[in-house]
Amino acid sequence: MARSAHIDLPACFNQAKPLTADVRFIAVDVETASYEIASICQIGLAVVGFDGSIATHSVYVDPCVPFAAGNTRLHGIDAHTVRGAPFFEDLLPELRQALEAYPLVQHSRYDEKAFDAACLRADMPALKSVWSDSVAIARKAWPELRGNGGHGLANLKKVLGLQFRHHDAGEDARAAAQVTLAAEVAMGQKIKFAQISRQMAFEF
């Protein structure tokens, strides 16, 4: 797909403007309804421009499975929250265009695995996307945090002074984007997101 062409997210994301070649990467986060990783009940996207701007979008998804009490306690989403929300298999075809057109960032590999599992359950092809892990990026930027609170979003929120509501997909996606941008500042170098390989590289 040509990077210069504009791409529309599904209407439920309330996209303010089309995605274009000005988009550098998209940070992605999901929440799940149960211990089944395919049970996506919220998708969050943080669209990061080459100018450092971040536009956040999120949508609830009907997971078509019962909610586990522990998951609901964590993120506050339940069957009432997702009533009338789109199903994953209805949302993915249009969303796929954006997620396969730009590099994706996730904080840990959970989100990629959730998309793969949800695609498998819906009998749809997995995303042909390039994923990078902001945990790995943070480890390179702040190695001193290993064994000292770690590189999870909760600790990075405290260390970096980030403001976001943990376990909301849109907020967590934005946090992953902010961690990535802050890591570039800390390292004094830009990350070059690969377009074919799933590996990230650093420009010096």
mmCIF file of the C-alpha atoms, coordinates in Angstrom:
data_MODEL
# 
_entry.id   MODEL 
# 
loop_
_atom_site.group_PDB 
_atom_site.id 
_atom_site.type_symbol 
_atom_site.label_atom_id 
_atom_site.label_alt_id 
_atom_site.label_comp_id 
_atom_site.label_asym_id 
_atom_site.label_entity_id 
_atom_site.label_seq_id 
_atom_site.pdbx_PDB_ins_code 
_atom_site.Cartn_x 
_atom_site.Cartn_y 
_atom_site.Cartn_z 
_atom_site.occupancy 
_atom_site.B_iso_or_equiv 
_atom_site.pdbx_formal_charge 
_atom_site.auth_seq_id 
_atom_site.auth_comp_id 
_atom_site.auth_asym_id 
_atom_site.auth_atom_id 
_atom_site.pdbx_PDB_model_num 
ATOM 1   C CA . MET A 1 1   ? 0.000   0.000   0.000  1.00 0.00 ? 1   MET A CA 1 
ATOM 2   C CA . ALA A 1 2   ? 1.340   3.419   -0.928 1.00 0.00 ? 2   ALA A CA 1 
ATOM 3   C CA . ARG A 1 3   ? 2.367   5.356   2.139  1.00 0.00 ? 3   ARG A CA 1 
ATOM 4   C CA . SER A 1 4   ? 1.272   8.612   0.478  1.00 0.00 ? 4   SER A CA 1 
ATOM 5   C CA . ALA A 1 5   ? -2.349  7.509   0.205  1.00 0.00 ? 5   ALA A CA 1 
ATOM 6   C CA . HIS A 1 6   ? -4.607  8.406   3.093  1.00 0.00 ? 6   HIS A CA 1 
ATOM 7   C CA . ILE A 1 7   ? -6.098  5.650   5.205  1.00 0.00 ? 7   ILE A CA 1 
ATOM 8   C CA . ASP A 1 8   ? -9.298  5.781   7.183  1.00 0.00 ? 8   ASP A CA 1 
ATOM 9   C CA . LEU A 1 9   ? -9.704  3.979   10.484 1.00 0.00 ? 9   LEU A CA 1 
ATOM 10  C CA . PRO A 1 10  ? -13.071 2.306   11.068 1.00 0.00 ? 10  PRO A CA 1 
ATOM 11  C CA . ALA A 1 11  ? -15.683 4.986   11.826 1.00 0.00 ? 11  ALA A CA 1 
ATOM 12  C CA . CYS A 1 12  ? -16.022 3.831   15.449 1.00 0.00 ? 12  CYS A CA 1 
ATOM 13  C CA . PHE A 1 13  ? -12.523 5.221   16.174 1.00 0.00 ? 13  PHE A CA 1 
ATOM 14  C CA . ASN A 1 14  ? -13.813 8.772   15.529 1.00 0.00 ? 14  ASN A CA 1 
ATOM 15  C CA . GLN A 1 15  ? -10.764 9.618   13.431 1.00 0.00 ? 15  GLN A CA 1 
ATOM 16  C CA . ALA A 1 16  ? -10.275 13.384  13.114 1.00 0.00 ? 16  ALA A CA 1 
ATOM 17  C CA . LYS A 1 17  ? -8.062  13.289  10.025 1.00 0.00 ? 17  LYS A CA 1 
ATOM 18  C CA . PRO A 1 18  ? -6.825  10.588  7.641  1.00 0.00 ? 18  PRO A CA 1 
ATOM 19  C CA . LEU A 1 19  ? -3.576  8.758   8.216  1.00 0.00 ? 19  LEU A CA 1 
ATOM 20  C CA . THR A 1 20  ? -0.945  9.777   5.668  1.00 0.00 ? 20  THR A CA 1 
ATOM 21  C CA . ALA A 1 21  ? 2.798   9.538   5.069  1.00 0.00 ? 21  ALA A CA 1 
ATOM 22  C CA . ASP A 1 22  ? 3.158   12.011  7.979  1.00 0.00 ? 22  ASP A CA 1 
ATOM 23  C CA . VAL A 1 23  ? 2.557   9.075   10.358 1.00 0.00 ? 23  VAL A CA 1 
ATOM 24  C CA . ARG A 1 24  ? 5.821   7.649   11.731 1.00 0.00 ? 24  ARG A CA 1 
ATOM 25  C CA . PHE A 1 25  ? 4.421   4.727   13.737 1.00 0.00 ? 25  PHE A CA 1 
ATOM 26  C CA . ILE A 1 26  ? 1.309   3.571   15.581 1.00 0.00 ? 26  ILE A CA 1 
ATOM 27  C CA . ALA A 1 27  ? 1.449   2.349   19.182 1.00 0.00 ? 27  ALA A CA 1 
ATOM 28  C CA . VAL A 1 28  ? -1.120  -0.373  19.868 1.00 0.00 ? 28  VAL A CA 1 
ATOM 29  C CA . ASP A 1 29  ? -2.616  -1.710  23.083 1.00 0.00 ? 29  ASP A CA 1 
ATOM 30  C CA . VAL A 1 30  ? -5.462  -4.107  23.816 1.00 0.00 ? 30  VAL A CA 1 
ATOM 31  C CA . GLU A 1 31  ? -7.471  -5.127  26.852 1.00 0.00 ? 31  GLU A CA 1 
ATOM 32  C CA . THR A 1 32  ? -8.947  -8.616  27.090 1.00 0.00 ? 32  THR A CA 1 
ATOM 33  C CA . ALA A 1 33  ? -12.174 -9.883  28.615 1.00 0.00 ? 33  ALA A CA 1 
ATOM 34  C CA . SER A 1 34  ? -10.825 -13.113 30.053 1.00 0.00 ? 34  SER A CA 1 
ATOM 35  C CA . TYR A 1 35  ? -7.697  -15.174 30.445 1.00 0.00 ? 35  TYR A CA 1 
ATOM 36  C CA . GLU A 1 36  ? -8.143  -16.219 26.812 1.00 0.00 ? 36  GLU A CA 1 
ATOM 37  C CA . ILE A 1 37  ? -5.715  -13.965 24.939 1.00 0.00 ? 37  ILE A CA 1 
ATOM 38  C CA . ALA A 1 38  ? -8.029  -13.795 21.911 1.00 0.00 ? 38  ALA A CA 1 
ATOM 39  C CA . SER A 1 39  ? -10.795 -12.108 23.947 1.00 0.00 ? 39  SER A CA 1 
ATOM 40  C CA . ILE A 1 40  ? -10.008 -8.538  22.898 1.00 0.00 ? 40  ILE A CA 1 
ATOM 41  C CA . CYS A 1 41  ? -12.532 -6.126  24.422 1.00 0.00 ? 41  CYS A CA 1 
ATOM 42  C CA . GLN A 1 42  ? -10.785 -2.791  23.747 1.00 0.00 ? 42  GLN A CA 1 
ATOM 43  C CA . ILE A 1 43  ? -8.267  -1.619  21.148 1.00 0.00 ? 43  ILE A CA 1 
ATOM 44  C CA . GLY A 1 44  ? -6.223  1.544   21.619 1.00 0.00 ? 44  GLY A CA 1 
ATOM 45  C CA . LEU A 1 45  ? -4.126  3.279   18.957 1.00 0.00 ? 45  LEU A CA 1 
ATOM 46  C CA . ALA A 1 46  ? -1.677  6.150   19.405 1.00 0.00 ? 46  ALA A CA 1 
ATOM 47  C CA . VAL A 1 47  ? -0.795  7.591   16.016 1.00 0.00 ? 47  VAL A CA 1 
ATOM 48  C CA . VAL A 1 48  ? 2.635   9.265   16.161 1.00 0.00 ? 48  VAL A CA 1 
ATOM 49  C CA . GLY A 1 49  ? 3.672   11.806  13.541 1.00 0.00 ? 49  GLY A CA 1 
ATOM 50  C CA . PHE A 1 50  ? 7.160   12.674  12.388 1.00 0.00 ? 50  PHE A CA 1 
ATOM 51  C CA . ASP A 1 51  ? 6.670   15.961  14.240 1.00 0.00 ? 51  ASP A CA 1 
ATOM 52  C CA . GLY A 1 52  ? 6.247   14.090  17.544 1.00 0.00 ? 52  GLY A CA 1 
ATOM 53  C CA . SER A 1 53  ? 2.482   14.638  17.720 1.00 0.00 ? 53  SER A CA 1 
ATOM 54  C CA . ILE A 1 54  ? 0.342   11.865  19.191 1.00 0.00 ? 54  ILE A CA 1 
ATOM 55  C CA . ALA A 1 55  ? -3.324  11.321  18.310 1.00 0.00 ? 55  ALA A CA 1 
ATOM 56  C CA . THR A 1 56  ? -5.048  8.701   20.453 1.00 0.00 ? 56  THR A CA 1 
ATOM 57  C CA . HIS A 1 57  ? -8.023  6.584   19.420 1.00 0.00 ? 57  HIS A CA 1 
ATOM 58  C CA . SER A 1 58  ? -9.764  3.699   21.164 1.00 0.00 ? 58  SER A CA 1 
ATOM 59  C CA . VAL A 1 59  ? -12.811 1.526   20.682 1.00 0.00 ? 59  VAL A CA 1 
ATOM 60  C CA . TYR A 1 60  ? -14.583 -1.157  22.692 1.00 0.00 ? 60  TYR A CA 1 
ATOM 61  C CA . VAL A 1 61  ? -14.960 -4.569  21.076 1.00 0.00 ? 61  VAL A CA 1 
ATOM 62  C CA . ASP A 1 62  ? -17.571 -7.235  21.849 1.00 0.00 ? 62  ASP A CA 1 
ATOM 63  C CA . PRO A 1 63  ? -15.363 -10.250 22.664 1.00 0.00 ? 63  PRO A CA 1 
ATOM 64  C CA . CYS A 1 64  ? -18.244 -12.751 22.364 1.00 0.00 ? 64  CYS A CA 1 
ATOM 65  C CA . VAL A 1 65  ? -17.090 -14.488 25.563 1.00 0.00 ? 65  VAL A CA 1 
ATOM 66  C CA . PRO A 1 66  ? -17.978 -13.984 29.244 1.00 0.00 ? 66  PRO A CA 1 
ATOM 67  C CA . PHE A 1 67  ? -15.898 -11.462 31.162 1.00 0.00 ? 67  PHE A CA 1 
ATOM 68  C CA . ALA A 1 68  ? -13.644 -12.787 33.920 1.00 0.00 ? 68  ALA A CA 1 
ATOM 69  C CA . ALA A 1 69  ? -14.100 -10.925 37.201 1.00 0.00 ? 69  ALA A CA 1 
ATOM 70  C CA . GLY A 1 70  ? -10.347 -10.420 37.569 1.00 0.00 ? 70  GLY A CA 1 
ATOM 71  C CA . ASN A 1 71  ? -10.063 -8.798  34.154 1.00 0.00 ? 71  ASN A CA 1 
ATOM 72  C CA . THR A 1 72  ? -12.977 -6.479  34.832 1.00 0.00 ? 72  THR A CA 1 
ATOM 73  C CA . ARG A 1 73  ? -11.435 -5.443  38.160 1.00 0.00 ? 73  ARG A CA 1 
ATOM 74  C CA . LEU A 1 74  ? -8.264  -4.571  36.263 1.00 0.00 ? 74  LEU A CA 1 
ATOM 75  C CA . HIS A 1 75  ? -9.688  -2.475  33.409 1.00 0.00 ? 75  HIS A CA 1 
ATOM 76  C CA . GLY A 1 76  ? -13.282 -1.769  34.442 1.00 0.00 ? 76  GLY A CA 1 
ATOM 77  C CA . ILE A 1 77  ? -14.779 -3.174  31.232 1.00 0.00 ? 77  ILE A CA 1 
ATOM 78  C CA . ASP A 1 78  ? -17.695 -5.585  31.423 1.00 0.00 ? 78  ASP A CA 1 
ATOM 79  C CA . ALA A 1 79  ? -20.527 -6.939  29.278 1.00 0.00 ? 79  ALA A CA 1 
ATOM 80  C CA . HIS A 1 80  ? -22.541 -3.761  29.791 1.00 0.00 ? 80  HIS A CA 1 
ATOM 81  C CA . THR A 1 81  ? -19.610 -1.621  28.589 1.00 0.00 ? 81  THR A CA 1 
ATOM 82  C CA . VAL A 1 82  ? -19.308 -3.445  25.265 1.00 0.00 ? 82  VAL A CA 1 
ATOM 83  C CA . ARG A 1 83  ? -23.028 -3.774  24.559 1.00 0.00 ? 83  ARG A CA 1 
ATOM 84  C CA . GLY A 1 84  ? -23.525 -2.710  20.942 1.00 0.00 ? 84  GLY A CA 1 
ATOM 85  C CA . ALA A 1 85  ? -19.767 -2.559  20.265 1.00 0.00 ? 85  ALA A CA 1 
ATOM 86  C CA . PRO A 1 86  ? -18.432 -4.061  17.016 1.00 0.00 ? 86  PRO A CA 1 
ATOM 87  C CA . PHE A 1 87  ? -17.172 -7.622  16.792 1.00 0.00 ? 87  PHE A CA 1 
ATOM 88  C CA . PHE A 1 88  ? -13.463 -8.136  16.090 1.00 0.00 ? 88  PHE A CA 1 
ATOM 89  C CA . GLU A 1 89  ? -14.128 -9.870  12.778 1.00 0.00 ? 89  GLU A CA 1 
ATOM 90  C CA . ASP A 1 90  ? -16.228 -6.932  11.598 1.00 0.00 ? 90  ASP A CA 1 
ATOM 91  C CA . LEU A 1 91  ? -13.667 -4.361  12.719 1.00 0.00 ? 91  LEU A CA 1 
ATOM 92  C CA . LEU A 1 92  ? -10.496 -5.975  11.434 1.00 0.00 ? 92  LEU A CA 1 
ATOM 93  C CA . PRO A 1 93  ? -10.837 -5.760  7.639  1.00 0.00 ? 93  PRO A CA 1 
ATOM 94  C CA . GLU A 1 94  ? -10.857 -1.955  7.627  1.00 0.00 ? 94  GLU A CA 1 
ATOM 95  C CA . LEU A 1 95  ? -8.482  -1.631  10.584 1.00 0.00 ? 95  LEU A CA 1 
ATOM 96  C CA . ARG A 1 96  ? -6.021  -3.979  8.889  1.00 0.00 ? 96  ARG A CA 1 
ATOM 97  C CA . GLN A 1 97  ? -5.247  -1.315  6.268  1.00 0.00 ? 97  GLN A CA 1 
ATOM 98  C CA . ALA A 1 98  ? -3.765  1.010   8.872  1.00 0.00 ? 98  ALA A CA 1 
ATOM 99  C CA . LEU A 1 99  ? -2.055  -1.639  10.973 1.00 0.00 ? 99  LEU A CA 1 
ATOM 100 C CA . GLU A 1 100 ? -0.286  -3.120  7.960  1.00 0.00 ? 100 GLU A CA 1 
ATOM 101 C CA . ALA A 1 101 ? 0.675   0.255   6.439  1.00 0.00 ? 101 ALA A CA 1 
ATOM 102 C CA . TYR A 1 102 ? 2.720   1.640   9.356  1.00 0.00 ? 102 TYR A CA 1 
ATOM 103 C CA . PRO A 1 103 ? 5.241   0.255   11.869 1.00 0.00 ? 103 PRO A CA 1 
ATOM 104 C CA . LEU A 1 104 ? 3.555   -0.804  15.115 1.00 0.00 ? 104 LEU A CA 1 
ATOM 105 C CA . VAL A 1 105 ? 4.830   -0.424  18.684 1.00 0.00 ? 105 VAL A CA 1 
ATOM 106 C CA . GLN A 1 106 ? 3.573   -2.481  21.625 1.00 0.00 ? 106 GLN A CA 1 
ATOM 107 C CA . HIS A 1 107 ? 4.673   -2.523  25.253 1.00 0.00 ? 107 HIS A CA 1 
ATOM 108 C CA . SER A 1 108 ? 5.594   -6.216  25.576 1.00 0.00 ? 108 SER A CA 1 
ATOM 109 C CA . ARG A 1 109 ? 4.548   -8.709  22.921 1.00 0.00 ? 109 ARG A CA 1 
ATOM 110 C CA . TYR A 1 110 ? 1.103   -9.357  24.437 1.00 0.00 ? 110 TYR A CA 1 
ATOM 111 C CA . ASP A 1 111 ? -0.763  -7.155  21.959 1.00 0.00 ? 111 ASP A CA 1 
ATOM 112 C CA . GLU A 1 112 ? 0.710   -8.835  18.881 1.00 0.00 ? 112 GLU A CA 1 
ATOM 113 C CA . LYS A 1 113 ? -0.118  -12.246 20.344 1.00 0.00 ? 113 LYS A CA 1 
ATOM 114 C CA . ALA A 1 114 ? -3.668  -11.107 21.127 1.00 0.00 ? 114 ALA A CA 1 
ATOM 115 C CA . PHE A 1 115 ? -4.218  -9.951  17.547 1.00 0.00 ? 115 PHE A CA 1 
ATOM 116 C CA . ASP A 1 116 ? -2.777  -13.212 16.209 1.00 0.00 ? 116 ASP A CA 1 
ATOM 117 C CA . ALA A 1 117 ? -5.031  -15.251 18.494 1.00 0.00 ? 117 ALA A CA 1 
ATOM 118 C CA . ALA A 1 118 ? -8.130  -13.189 17.707 1.00 0.00 ? 118 ALA A CA 1 
ATOM 119 C CA . CYS A 1 119 ? -7.468  -13.536 13.979 1.00 0.00 ? 119 CYS A CA 1 
ATOM 120 C CA . LEU A 1 120 ? -7.083  -17.298 14.386 1.00 0.00 ? 120 LEU A CA 1 
ATOM 121 C CA . ARG A 1 121 ? -10.328 -17.562 16.358 1.00 0.00 ? 121 ARG A CA 1 
ATOM 122 C CA . ALA A 1 122 ? -12.151 -15.520 13.698 1.00 0.00 ? 122 ALA A CA 1 
ATOM 123 C CA . ASP A 1 123 ? -10.609 -17.667 10.926 1.00 0.00 ? 123 ASP A CA 1 
ATOM 124 C CA . MET A 1 124 ? -8.956  -14.596 9.405  1.00 0.00 ? 124 MET A CA 1 
ATOM 125 C CA . PRO A 1 125 ? -5.336  -14.129 8.277  1.00 0.00 ? 125 PRO A CA 1 
ATOM 126 C CA . ALA A 1 126 ? -2.955  -12.738 10.881 1.00 0.00 ? 126 ALA A CA 1 
ATOM 127 C CA . LEU A 1 127 ? -1.757  -9.169  10.428 1.00 0.00 ? 127 LEU A CA 1 
ATOM 128 C CA . LYS A 1 128 ? 1.219   -8.743  8.122  1.00 0.00 ? 128 LYS A CA 1 
ATOM 129 C CA . SER A 1 129 ? 2.546   -6.020  10.370 1.00 0.00 ? 129 SER A CA 1 
ATOM 130 C CA . VAL A 1 130 ? 5.965   -4.946  11.615 1.00 0.00 ? 130 VAL A CA 1 
ATOM 131 C CA . TRP A 1 131 ? 5.916   -4.863  15.439 1.00 0.00 ? 131 TRP A CA 1 
ATOM 132 C CA . SER A 1 132 ? 8.503   -3.348  17.770 1.00 0.00 ? 132 SER A CA 1 
ATOM 133 C CA . ASP A 1 133 ? 8.498   -3.707  21.552 1.00 0.00 ? 133 ASP A CA 1 
ATOM 134 C CA . SER A 1 134 ? 8.804   -0.552  23.642 1.00 0.00 ? 134 SER A CA 1 
ATOM 135 C CA . VAL A 1 135 ? 9.933   -2.694  26.575 1.00 0.00 ? 135 VAL A CA 1 
ATOM 136 C CA . ALA A 1 136 ? 13.063  -3.588  24.575 1.00 0.00 ? 136 ALA A CA 1 
ATOM 137 C CA . ILE A 1 137 ? 13.447  0.068   23.618 1.00 0.00 ? 137 ILE A CA 1 
ATOM 138 C CA . ALA A 1 138 ? 13.150  1.129   27.275 1.00 0.00 ? 138 ALA A CA 1 
ATOM 139 C CA . ARG A 1 139 ? 15.711  -1.480  28.344 1.00 0.00 ? 139 ARG A CA 1 
ATOM 140 C CA . LYS A 1 140 ? 18.206  0.010   25.926 1.00 0.00 ? 140 LYS A CA 1 
ATOM 141 C CA . ALA A 1 141 ? 17.463  3.570   27.058 1.00 0.00 ? 141 ALA A CA 1 
ATOM 142 C CA . TRP A 1 142 ? 17.359  2.935   30.823 1.00 0.00 ? 142 TRP A CA 1 
ATOM 143 C CA . PRO A 1 143 ? 19.335  -0.239  31.644 1.00 0.00 ? 143 PRO A CA 1 
ATOM 144 C CA . GLU A 1 144 ? 19.599  0.880   35.262 1.00 0.00 ? 144 GLU A CA 1 
ATOM 145 C CA . LEU A 1 145 ? 15.903  0.032   35.772 1.00 0.00 ? 145 LEU A CA 1 
ATOM 146 C CA . ARG A 1 146 ? 16.543  -3.677  35.340 1.00 0.00 ? 146 ARG A CA 1 
ATOM 147 C CA . GLY A 1 147 ? 16.061  -5.107  38.822 1.00 0.00 ? 147 GLY A CA 1 
ATOM 148 C CA . ASN A 1 148 ? 15.114  -1.638  40.042 1.00 0.00 ? 148 ASN A CA 1 
ATOM 149 C CA . GLY A 1 149 ? 11.390  -1.496  39.309 1.00 0.00 ? 149 GLY A CA 1 
ATOM 150 C CA . GLY A 1 150 ? 11.704  -2.842  35.784 1.00 0.00 ? 150 GLY A CA 1 
ATOM 151 C CA . HIS A 1 151 ? 10.472  -1.536  32.463 1.00 0.00 ? 151 HIS A CA 1 
ATOM 152 C CA . GLY A 1 152 ? 6.732   -2.092  32.819 1.00 0.00 ? 152 GLY A CA 1 
ATOM 153 C CA . LEU A 1 153 ? 4.422   0.842   32.178 1.00 0.00 ? 153 LEU A CA 1 
ATOM 154 C CA . ALA A 1 154 ? 3.608   1.238   35.877 1.00 0.00 ? 154 ALA A CA 1 
ATOM 155 C CA . ASN A 1 155 ? 7.253   1.821   36.818 1.00 0.00 ? 155 ASN A CA 1 
ATOM 156 C CA . LEU A 1 156 ? 8.037   3.895   33.722 1.00 0.00 ? 156 LEU A CA 1 
ATOM 157 C CA . LYS A 1 157 ? 5.040   6.074   34.574 1.00 0.00 ? 157 LYS A CA 1 
ATOM 158 C CA . LYS A 1 158 ? 6.689   6.870   37.913 1.00 0.00 ? 158 LYS A CA 1 
ATOM 159 C CA . VAL A 1 159 ? 10.250  7.219   36.606 1.00 0.00 ? 159 VAL A CA 1 
ATOM 160 C CA . LEU A 1 160 ? 9.386   9.327   33.563 1.00 0.00 ? 160 LEU A CA 1 
ATOM 161 C CA . GLY A 1 161 ? 6.562   11.295  35.169 1.00 0.00 ? 161 GLY A CA 1 
ATOM 162 C CA . LEU A 1 162 ? 4.009   10.131  32.595 1.00 0.00 ? 162 LEU A CA 1 
ATOM 163 C CA . GLN A 1 163 ? 0.341   10.939  33.066 1.00 0.00 ? 163 GLN A CA 1 
ATOM 164 C CA . PHE A 1 164 ? -2.015  8.189   31.916 1.00 0.00 ? 164 PHE A CA 1 
ATOM 165 C CA . ARG A 1 165 ? -4.676  5.804   33.219 1.00 0.00 ? 165 ARG A CA 1 
ATOM 166 C CA . HIS A 1 166 ? -3.172  2.323   33.277 1.00 0.00 ? 166 HIS A CA 1 
ATOM 167 C CA . HIS A 1 167 ? -5.240  -0.536  31.772 1.00 0.00 ? 167 HIS A CA 1 
ATOM 168 C CA . ASP A 1 168 ? -7.186  1.670   29.389 1.00 0.00 ? 168 ASP A CA 1 
ATOM 169 C CA . ALA A 1 169 ? -6.148  0.644   25.870 1.00 0.00 ? 169 ALA A CA 1 
ATOM 170 C CA . GLY A 1 170 ? -6.052  4.162   24.464 1.00 0.00 ? 170 GLY A CA 1 
ATOM 171 C CA . GLU A 1 171 ? -4.127  5.531   27.441 1.00 0.00 ? 171 GLU A CA 1 
ATOM 172 C CA . ASP A 1 172 ? -1.670  2.626   27.464 1.00 0.00 ? 172 ASP A CA 1 
ATOM 173 C CA . ALA A 1 173 ? -1.084  2.967   23.723 1.00 0.00 ? 173 ALA A CA 1 
ATOM 174 C CA . ARG A 1 174 ? -0.285  6.636   24.233 1.00 0.00 ? 174 ARG A CA 1 
ATOM 175 C CA . ALA A 1 175 ? 2.048   5.732   27.101 1.00 0.00 ? 175 ALA A CA 1 
ATOM 176 C CA . ALA A 1 176 ? 3.912   3.248   24.884 1.00 0.00 ? 176 ALA A CA 1 
ATOM 177 C CA . ALA A 1 177 ? 4.323   5.998   22.289 1.00 0.00 ? 177 ALA A CA 1 
ATOM 178 C CA . GLN A 1 178 ? 5.573   8.441   24.921 1.00 0.00 ? 178 GLN A CA 1 
ATOM 179 C CA . VAL A 1 179 ? 8.051   5.876   26.280 1.00 0.00 ? 179 VAL A CA 1 
ATOM 180 C CA . THR A 1 180 ? 9.402   5.342   22.767 1.00 0.00 ? 180 THR A CA 1 
ATOM 181 C CA . LEU A 1 181 ? 9.843   9.062   22.130 1.00 0.00 ? 181 LEU A CA 1 
ATOM 182 C CA . ALA A 1 182 ? 11.389  9.635   25.584 1.00 0.00 ? 182 ALA A CA 1 
ATOM 183 C CA . ALA A 1 183 ? 13.800  6.760   24.981 1.00 0.00 ? 183 ALA A CA 1 
ATOM 184 C CA . GLU A 1 184 ? 15.003  8.422   21.791 1.00 0.00 ? 184 GLU A CA 1 
ATOM 185 C CA . VAL A 1 185 ? 15.752  11.592  23.740 1.00 0.00 ? 185 VAL A CA 1 
ATOM 186 C CA . ALA A 1 186 ? 17.556  9.622   26.465 1.00 0.00 ? 186 ALA A CA 1 
ATOM 187 C CA . MET A 1 187 ? 19.674  7.728   23.929 1.00 0.00 ? 187 MET A CA 1 
ATOM 188 C CA . GLY A 1 188 ? 20.264  10.750  21.716 1.00 0.00 ? 188 GLY A CA 1 
ATOM 189 C CA . GLN A 1 189 ? 19.317  8.790   18.631 1.00 0.00 ? 189 GLN A CA 1 
ATOM 190 C CA . LYS A 1 190 ? 16.279  8.064   16.517 1.00 0.00 ? 190 LYS A CA 1 
ATOM 191 C CA . ILE A 1 191 ? 14.860  4.585   16.147 1.00 0.00 ? 191 ILE A CA 1 
ATOM 192 C CA . LYS A 1 192 ? 14.536  3.467   12.561 1.00 0.00 ? 192 LYS A CA 1 
ATOM 193 C CA . PHE A 1 193 ? 11.514  1.207   12.428 1.00 0.00 ? 193 PHE A CA 1 
ATOM 194 C CA . ALA A 1 194 ? 11.972  -1.676  10.021 1.00 0.00 ? 194 ALA A CA 1 
ATOM 195 C CA . GLN A 1 195 ? 9.468   -2.116  7.212  1.00 0.00 ? 195 GLN A CA 1 
ATOM 196 C CA . ILE A 1 196 ? 10.055  -5.790  6.406  1.00 0.00 ? 196 ILE A CA 1 
ATOM 197 C CA . SER A 1 197 ? 11.915  -7.450  9.270  1.00 0.00 ? 197 SER A CA 1 
ATOM 198 C CA . ARG A 1 198 ? 10.294  -7.572  12.685 1.00 0.00 ? 198 ARG A CA 1 
ATOM 199 C CA . GLN A 1 199 ? 13.492  -6.194  14.197 1.00 0.00 ? 199 GLN A CA 1 
ATOM 200 C CA . MET A 1 200 ? 14.070  -2.552  15.074 1.00 0.00 ? 200 MET A CA 1 
ATOM 201 C CA . ALA A 1 201 ? 17.302  -0.720  14.331 1.00 0.00 ? 201 ALA A CA 1 
ATOM 202 C CA . PHE A 1 202 ? 18.940  2.387   15.743 1.00 0.00 ? 202 PHE A CA 1 
ATOM 203 C CA . GLU A 1 203 ? 20.209  5.234   13.598 1.00 0.00 ? 203 GLU A CA 1 
ATOM 204 C CA . PHE A 1 204 ? 23.507  6.748   14.772 1.00 0.00 ? 204 PHE A CA 1 
# 
